[in-house]
Each structure stands twice: as structure tokens, then as C-alpha cells.
Amino acid sequence: MRAPRNGPGPRTEPGGNGFRNGGPRRRTLLAAAAAVPTAALLPGCSGGDGRRGGRGRSVLRFQSLAWQKESVDANKQLVAEWNRLHPDIPVQYVQGAWPTVHDQLLTSFEGGEAPDIIHDASDDLADFAYGGYLADLTGLLPRRLKDDIPARGWESGTFGGRVYGIPFLQEPRVLIADGVKLRRSGVRVPTADAPWTWEEFGEVAKELTGGGGYGVAWPLKEPVSVTLNLALSTGGRIFRRRPDGRAEVRFDAADQVVPRTIHDQVNVVRSAARTTLGMGGADTLPGFFAGRYAILPLGFSYRQQIAQQAPKDFEWTVLPAPRGAGGADQGVSPQTLSIAADCPRKEEAMAFVDFLLRPPNMARLALGDWMLPTGREALKAPELHEDRHDWATGTALADTLRAAPAQSVRGYPEWKDKIATPGFQEYYSGAIDLDELRQRLVHDGNLVLARYQR
């Protein structure tokens, strides 16, 4: 799980994409430098005295963004195992943080002090890849690793036809439901093979509304990645490529199904709570436990917080997200591992990455983060197919996950922060209509993209 931008701890929203505290992804370098952890300012790939191993070899620095105890423990244990097996190639574990990672990396790249091995997310890589800060991994990838991760997974870490990030953890967006309310309603319970349609979901939300409670609560403090990724199920993409390869924004009928569904649930049918539109996922959990909301659309990894925080007698279940004309597909922005372009020991760094992502190790990392591994072999781990905490439900959705359509688009972060986020927030709250939203996303949005594609 990426650390939350909202609620307890340093979290952000998946699929997210990235979790960068909801503000602009780029602040001034001066402000970013003030937020960089001391450990991140240690010498980077150039290898100063502080990075010397016991035998005089410089230490490879692995910056991890793990933040939950289970995940941090799994990462540190694997680093320790590597160091025992490879004393001539020592690796140092460095703790990073999701909310500040983009600016921290930008500062360290500019200063020539970047970590050698970089944990990030695919939707944060485009600027670093196109900017020459990340190593081209295409010729370094071991055949085993290349074959283990499906082609649809590699798309998320590929820019300009070259691989800059290795996707290794991902999570579907799911519906987490109050089991008692669901059972008492008598509605059809969806499965991975037969999810609700978006129309059915609307009817179910209406059926579950009443008695002071809402059928659904959409936590949409950061609405863009949620909207774009779920829109794949209806055939929507919003970003499309012209014949010359340049990206453009469109907002056609297929792109509008998910936004209109959410808007109408909040403003027309009133089966969705208006008060949660400005919340992060963790903020909705108390109301969920108190019976105010029957269904929460959340990332799969939120199960950990629910398992830890729910009252002992609270019954909850995980359901697949709705399907549309595009099937059950949804976009994801997997967590990735990259190597800094300035690292002089790329082959050794890749050897460590290959070790970290061997199937048993990738499965350990996935279990620690309550997410899914991208590797086919790791996905076979028995623990990922258990009914407990509905692991099996999420694992059954692995084949429906696709690279988020926006993450390779130059200018997407600015479009997201300045155009799409306020636009969707105002539309979902009822402040503007669909025509105004389209005008902003398409007309204003394409003006933004044009500056990056001259």
C-alpha cells in the first residue's frame, strides 16, 4: 500500500496512483530540499566514504517507500538476507516517504545524490524517465524476470519503448461492503466472474440507502486517478494518441459513464454521501463501521486498516468493482523499482532487484503491503488465494488490471493538478454541469498538454 495522504500515517491514494498530499507535485526545489529526510541526502551513486562496505566496496543504497510495519519488516529482512549471501555487494536500506518522494528524488537527482535503487510508482516515473534521471533497464532485465511479469504489467514502466521501472506490486479498486446490510437487502452478490454492471451498482446503492444511511460513500479528495482508472471498464480512456504520437484529451460518451454515475448518486438519486467527497479513504472508515455507509469503493490494500480497526462483531466483505462495455478492466499504477542513471554499478543493482523480486520474495512483499504481486509465479502463492480477508477476491481480479492510460502522458501531472482535480471536484459536488466539465478537461487540458509536446 502506498502511504496514505489522508488519515493516519503518511498515506496516499492507489492506483493511484501517486500519494503526494493532494497538492501540486512540483514545488520549488528550495521547498523540496527542506522536506528531504536526512538519510536521503547521504552520498548517492558516486559513493563517498559513508557508503563503503566492509571490504572496501561502495554500498548500493536502496530507498524503500514501505511504511507499514509488515512491509518495512519484509523489506529489511530481504536486504539482510541479500547482504548475508552477497557480502561483496552490500546494500543499505534507506527509508523514504510517499508524500515527499517526487520532490525528494528531483532534489537528489539534481544534486547527483540519488539512491541507487529507487522504489516509486509508475505514475511518478514519466518526468524522471524522459528527463534522463533513470537508467534504461531494457538490456539489463534478467530473462526470468522479464518472462514472469505479463506484458500488460511492463507497459506501466515503459516510456518511449524503453523500460525504466519494474512493476512489482499493484492493487485493484474494489467495493468493500457491510456484510450484514448486503445480506439483508437481498441483492445479488457479485463475483469476479459476474460483477455488477454500473447500472446494477446504481440500483444496489439506491436499495441500500435509507434509515439515515447511504448506499455508497465515495472518498474523492483526489478524484482523478479513481475516475480515469475505473473508466477503462466502460471503454473510456480520456487520453488518446493522435497519428503523430501526441496525446490529446477527449471526453466522449464512454469516458462519461463513471463520472455521471458518481454525480447522479450524489446529486440526483442521493444514494451517495456528499460529505465524503472531500475525504480520503481512511476518513470514511469510522462512518462505515458506524453503519452510515453500506459500500466503500477503495483500494484493495485498505483491507488491512479495516481488519485492524473494525469492531470485532463488524462483518465486511470485498466485492469486485462494476463492469461496463469495456468489461471489468481497470487501470492501475503499480509500485516500481528503478535504477538511477548515474549509478555506476547497474548490473549489481539489477542483481539485487532480481533477488528482491524472485517469486517467494515478491509474494512476501505483496503480503506485507496487502497488495497483489505482478509476477505470475508470485501470484500463485497459497496465501494469496485464501478466503481470509478476501485475498482470493482480489487475486481473481489480477487479469483485469491494465496500465493506467494517463501515466505516460507528458504534462499529465499539471493537467491533473490544475485542470482535472478541481473540475471533477466541482462536478461531483454539483457546482458545474457535464458540459462545463468537458470544456475544462478538453479545451483547457489540451492547452496544457500542448506546452509539453511542442
N, C-alpha and C positions, 0 to 999 in steps of 0.2 A: 504494500500500500504506500502511496506517496504520502508524505507527511501532510496533515490537514492544514489548510489555510484558515479554516474556521473551526471553532470548538476547541477542545482540549488538545494540547500538544501542538507541534509545528506542522499541521496538516494542510493538504491541498485537495482539489477535486480531480480522479482518473478519467482517464480517458481522455482523461484527460488532458488529459492532457496533463498545461503544467500547473503546479500549485505555487503561485507566486504572489500570494496575499492580495489578489484581486486588483492591484494597481498596475501601472504601466510596467512592462517587463524591462524597460531600459530607463534607468535613472542616470544621473551624471556619474562618471567614473569616480569623482570625489566622494559622492554619497555612497556609492557601492563599496569603495575601499573601506569606509568606516564600518560597514557591516560585515566585512570578511573575517571569519574566525582566525585567530592567531595561527592555528595549525596550518591553515590554507596558505599562509604567507611564507612557509618554510621553503627552502630552495626546491626548485622543480626539476625538470629533466636534465638540467645542466649538472646536477649532482654536486652539492657542496659538502663540506666536512660533516655536517649534521646528517647526511644521508649515506654515510659509509657503513658497509656491513662488517661483520667480524673478520672477514678475510680480505678486506680492502676493496671489495666490490661495492659500487654505489647501490643504494637501496631503491627499488621501484616503489613509488608511492601510489597507493590505491585509495582514491577518495570514494567513500560509500555514502549514500544518502539514506541508508537504513535508519529507521528511527524508533520502531517498536522493539521492545526488549527481545522478543523471539527472533526477530530479523537481525538485529545487531549481534546477538549471540551467534547466530548461524554464520554470519559473515566473518566475525572474528575467529571462530573455530576453524573455518576453512582457510583463512590466512595462516593460522598457526600450523595447520596440517601441511600446507604448502611449504612453509619455512622449515619444518622438520624433514620433509622429503627433498627439498632443494636448498640446502644451506648456501650454495654458491650463487643463488638468485633470490636474495631476501626481499620480501615485500613488507612495506609498512602500511598499516591500516590508518587512514585519516578520516575523521568524521566530518561530513558535510551536512548541509541542511537544505531541504526542498525550497523553503520560502525565499532563500537568497542565492540559490545556486547559479542562476543565469548571470547575475551581476558579478558574483564572486569569480566565476570562470572567466568572464570577459576581462576582469581586472587582472587575473593571474595570467591569462594568455598575453595580454598587452605588456605585462611586466616580465614575461619569459619565466614565470614561476608556476606554471600549471602542473597539476599532478600528472603522473604518467598514465595511469589507468583511471578513466572517468566514468562514474555512474551518473546517468541522467535519464531523460525521457525523450522519445523520438520527436515529439512536437517542439523540443527545445534545440534541436540539432542543426536546423537548416542554416541559420546565420553562421554558426561555427564551421559547418562543412564548407559552405560557399566562401567563407572568409579565409579558408586555408589554415584554420587552427587545429583541425582534426586530421589524423593520419588516414589515408586511403587504405582500408583493410582488405580490399578485394583480393589481392595477391597473397595476403598473409593468412587467410582463413584456412584452418585445417579442413580436410575433406569431410571428416566425421561431423564436425560442427555444421559445415555448410549443408550437408545432406540431412541433418537432423531437424533443422528448422524449416518449415514449409516456405515456399516461395512467397506466399501472401504475407508471411512474417518479415521476410527480408525487405519487402517493399517499404516498410516503415523506417528502415535505417539506411535506405539508398537514396542518394541525391546526385542528379546528373549521371546516372548509370553506374555510380561507384558506391561501395559500401563504407559508411563512416560510423555506423553504430550497429552493434549486435543486439537484437531484441531478445530479451530472456524472460521477462515477466509481463503479464498482461491481465486485465480483468474485464469481463463483460459488465454491462449495466443490466441490473436485474430489478425485479419487483419484490420487495420484502414486505410480506403481508402478515397481518394479525390473524393467526390461525383460527381462533375462535370466531371472529367476525366473518371470516371467509366461509367457514363450515356452516354457520347458522344462516348465512344468506342463501345457501343452496345453489350458488352459481357454479358453472363448470370450472373445475380447477385445471389450469393449463399445464402442459408438459413441454419439454424441449422439442418433442416431435409434433406437438399440436398446441402451440402458443395461442393466446388470444389474438385476434385481429385488433387493429386500432379502434375499429368501430365497437367490437365487443368490450374492449377495455373501457371505452367511454360509458357503455351501458352498465358495466360492473361497478365503475366508480359511482355512478348515479344510484345504483341499488344499495351500495354500502354507505351512502350518505343519509344522515338522519340522527335524531336523538342527541343533537349537539355535536356530532362528529362528522368528519368529511371522509369521502371515499378515498381520496388521494391527497398527498402533500408533496408538491414539487419544490425541493430546495434549489433555488435558481439564483443564488448570489453570483454565480459565474455561469450564465446560461448558454454560452456559445458552443463549447465542446459537447455539452449534452444534446443540444438541438441538432448540430451537424452530424454527430455520430449516430444518433437514433434515426436520422433522416435517411440513412442508407437503406433501412428496411422498407421505405416507401419508394425507393428508386431515386431519391434526392441526393444531390452532391454539392450544390451551390457553387463550388469551384469547378470550372471546366477548362480544358485546354483548347485553344484555337489551333488552326492548322500550322501556324508558325511556332507553336510550342508555348506561347504566352498564356498565362492564366487569366481568366475573367470570371467575374461574379455574375451568376444568374439566379433568379428566384422564381422558378417555374412551378407548375401545379404540384409536381412530385415533391418539391422542396418545401411546400407549404403545409403538407398534411400534419406533420408533428407540431409545428408552431400553432396551427389553427386548433388542433386538439387541445393543447395546453391552454391556449387563450380562452376557448369556449368552456372548458372545465372550470376555469376561474371566474369568468365574467358573464357567461350565459347560463350554463346549467348549474353552476355554483356547487359542483361536486368536489372541487379542489380548494384548499385553504389559501386565501390571498396572503395571509400573514407570513407564510413560509417562502414567498418568492424571493425575499432578501436574505434568506438563511443559507448556511452551508449544511451539508448532510448531517453532521453531528448535532447541529442545533435542533433538528426535528425529532431526535430520539426520545427526549422526555415526553413530548406530546404523543408520540407513538405508543410508548409504554402506558401512558395515561388513558389511551383509548380515543384520543381526539382525531387520529388519522388511521385508516384501515390499511393503506398501502403506501409505501415509500419507494420511489424509483431511485436506486442508489447503486454505487459501485459494489461489486461482489465482495471486496475486502471489508466492507462495513460490517460484515457478519461478526468480525472479531469484537468490535465495540459493542455490538448488540449482545453477543454471548457473555461478555464481561459485565455489562451494565444492566441488562434486563432483569426485572424481578423474577424470583425463582419460579413463580407459577405462570409467567408470561409465555404463551405459546406463539411461536413465529415460524414462518416458512419462506423459502425462496422460490420465486416463480420466474420463468423467462420473460424478457421484455416482449412487447407485442410485435407482431409481424405485419408487413404490408405487401404492396405489389412487388417489392424487391426481396420478398422472403423474410427471413429472420436475421439477415446480415446487420451488423452494426460496426461502426468504426471504433478503433482503439488506438491509443498512443502508448506502445509498450515501454517499459523501462529498458534502458540500453546500457551497454558497456562500449566505451570508445578508448582510443589511444591518442595522446597528444601528438600533433605533427612534429613538435620539437624533441620528442623523446628519442634518444639515440639508440635505444635498445628495444626496438619494436618487436623483434622476433621473440625475445624473452618475455616481454609484456604480453604478447599474444599467447605464449605458452601458459602463463598464469591464467589468462582469461579462459583458455580452453579447459584448464583444470577446474576452474570455478564453475564452468558450465557443462561438465560431464553430467550425464543423466541423473545419477543419485544426488549430486551436489545441487543441480538446478532444482530438483524436487525439494531438497531441504530449504533452499532459498524461497521457493514458492510457498511452502507450508509456513515458513516463518513470517511471510508477508500476507498470508491468506489470499493469495492470488494464484493464477494459473501459469505454469511454465509454457514457453513457446515450443520447446523441443518435443518431438513426437515420443521419444523414449521416456523422458521425464514424466510426460503426461500419463504414462502407463502405471505410475506408482500407485499401489493399492490404496494408500491413504487419500488420494485424490478422487477416489470412487466410492467413498463411504457415504452413507446417508447422514451420519452425524454432521451437524452444522451445514447440511445440504451441499457438501462438497461435490457429490455426484451431479447435482443440478447444474452447477457452473461448468464442470468438466465436459458435460454433454453439449455445451454451447461453444466449445473451442473452435469448431469448424466454421462457425458463423462470424468469426471476428476478422475484420479487414483493416488494413492501414487507413487511418483517418484521412479523408480526402484533402484536408487543408494543410497538412503538415509540411509538404514540400513546396508550398507556395511562398515565393518571396514577397514580403510585405504583409503576410498574414498576421503577425503579432500586432502591427499598427492597426490594421483593419479590425481585428478583434477588439482591441482596447478602445479605439476612438469611435468606431462606427457600429460594430455588431453588438457589443455588450450593452451600451445604452439603448440601442434600438430595440433589441429583444426585451430588455427590462421594461421599457415603456410600453411595448406591445402587449406583453403578458399582463401588465397591470391595468391595461385598458386605456392608457393615456393617448395612444395613437392607434390608427387602424392599419389594416394589412397593406393598403396602397402606400401609406407613408413609410411603413417598414421597408417595403420593396424599393421605394425611391432611395432610401438611405443606404440599404445594403448594396444595391446595384449601381446607382449613379455615383453616389459619394464613395462607395467602396472601390469602384474601378478607377476613380481618380487617384486613390491611394496606391493601388497596385501598379498603376502606370509609372509612378515615380521609381519603382524598383525594377522595371522591365524595359527600360529605355535601351 
